[in-house]
Amino acid sequence: MKEKLAGIVGGMTADYADLRYEENRKTRISFRGERLVEVASYETSGGHVRAYAKGGKAVASFSDPERAGPMAEAVATSAALAGERRDKPLRLATAPTITEAFPIESPRDARRASVQEKLDLVAHYNEMILREPTVATTEANYDEFVSHRIFVNSEGAAVEYDIVVANILGFIVTKRDGVMQRVRFAFGGNEDFGRLQDRDAELEERIAVGRRLLAAEPAKAGLFPVILDPSESGVFIHEAFGHLSEADGLQNNPAFREKLRIGEPLGKPLLNVFDDPTIPGLPGTYAIDDEGVLGVRTPLITEGVLSGRLHSRETAAEFDEPLSGNMRAVDAFNTPVVRMSNICIEAGSDAFEDMVASIDRGYYLVGAKGGQTSGDQFTFGAQWGFKIEDGRLGPMVRDINMSGELFATLRAISQVGDAIEGSERGGCGKAGQMNRLSGKATPHIKIDQVTIGGV
């Protein structure tokens, strides 16, 4: 297959062309309450071809390998036509020509675990949750994605690589006296099935949180200093800042390009942020991206100053900046986009206890609950939190979220914790592509002032 694809790309009438072919399998096992509602496995295969010609670009996907040749030539013709109408020709940064294989190696590969073993494990965790008297219902899922990919380009690159990611995840829904709360849990996030096993103690802790939240008071609205736990700080840096470091979003946005010039001060010298697909064990870890570029650690904020951004070959040429290996696609039917791998905040020197002691009246936010961003404005929820009163942790609170403006909030980060925790479940829905290979590793951080939504 690799030789056939290389021949097709080599024969295209384009300045540059590449072709990615992949075979994918998705496995899903789902419980809702006591009911097993799904045991399914889906297999798909197909390819994606890109061409750059006369300054233009065109892309197409196909499912039948026999259609690869005719599709490729049509894409080359379309790219040339598009180039005729561009005021500014598209260019690609020079990249090394890679001719290697990058197989997955794991002590307990999820691909080798049986469906029965996966079903039994999800059922075990679901039954644990249902034994809690306050639980109204559950959602417990096994989610696995396996992909074998071949990438070739007209410069001679020829790469084979694998993607394997397995998760157990879901919700614990508790209810009492008209109050209902939902707490998330997630284990895994890479190819190692062993990480999904023997997690009873952590699940018991989440069940206890769901029970305690029923007696918690809602948070009070207002302006407060906050401490974010690693889960919440990871979502904050991913959503509020990380997407603005992806160069394809800035490529045609002159206002944000001006705000985010390399060398621009964004925070205090204690703030260091980087993206790194080479960290073992995180959901966003990979060797090579879907453009045939090796993944590397990329500093984004260094001592409070914007020091880099994430690129494709096209955006690296546009910005005249180094390649980062961040061009990735969910599957063959989507064109790659620039996206984070594992976005990280470097550990600082502050102990959690010292952060708490520095706050007279504020909140400690725990457990990411999703959110949304619009430009430089953000809103995020927390699964639960705690009041901080007179430098001490107080009672648990629920129904808590925070919002603010990115640049003011980055400047308001005044303490950074001395220990990093990595996320297990990954995910990012940029460009309508829910990519599982997107991780985070961050410490606690203190923000001097954000808007807390509550009652």
C-alpha angles and dihedrals in degrees: 000000000000093000092047092051092046089053092052093050092045091055097051119114095230138110088237133000138173136184130200121194122185144177113209138187127191121193123192131180117178138184125190108191108312093339125097100217104173142024107166142151124191127191124197135169135185147119143253125211130194130188134187116197133161090351095308133105135212134176137192140175130217137185100197112070089209088065093056096092099049090041092052094053092047090052091051090052091048092050092055091049091050091050092058089063099045120103090201118037117230117243135191127222115238112262133186115262107243122200104173143109122240109195123181117250121191136160090230108021113202089219090066097051114097124242088242091056091050092047093049092051095051090045090052093054092044091052090050090057094046091057089069108097094217094054113112096182144331142221115206123172141178108209123184132172123187124181133176111195137189119197126188132168139187091257092066102265113149116176137167120193142161135225120199123170127165128182140175109204143150149119137288110210116196128185137186134154093353095310117117126186133182124206125186129222130187135174131182121018101179142048097289111102088188090072089065094057131083096018096133096118093054092047090051088055090054091048089053090051091053090052094047093049090065089068096040123107121236115259119260118245121240146083112311143156111250142191116216119208116226093267092054096040088051093055091044095053092042098049104029100038110007097066090051088056091059103098098211089067091053097041094092099022109092094177094059093038087061093048093046104049116150107263094032113139109239105164147350120307090257091070117094121166129179141165118227129174092179098072107113120240103015125118093244096053118124140141101223135014130231091267094059095256122133115244116244138179109268121195109221103172119019118188090338096311126110104250107166149350140214121267153189119207088262096052093041088059091045093052096032090232134131123281115256105184097240102131108118142158132200093225145333093286093063129066114234119263131192108265139160121265108195109344112202142184110214115239116262132198103264123111116221091238091056091051091053092046090055094062124079096183124004145092142276109216119206134188123017115257102180128256144177141258133205113188105305096344121094142181123189134177128218123212090224141336147187133238116244112213126176092345095309135101111256135186125328118265132197138198092046131156138158134214138180149128115294102227095045090046094051089052090050094059100111104164133034122197124245097233132058125215122194125219119242103200114057131193144144127180100200115153090005091293113122099210115189092198098083119107142174136207117183143144130231112288132195119219115194096216138007134152111261117204118208132103 
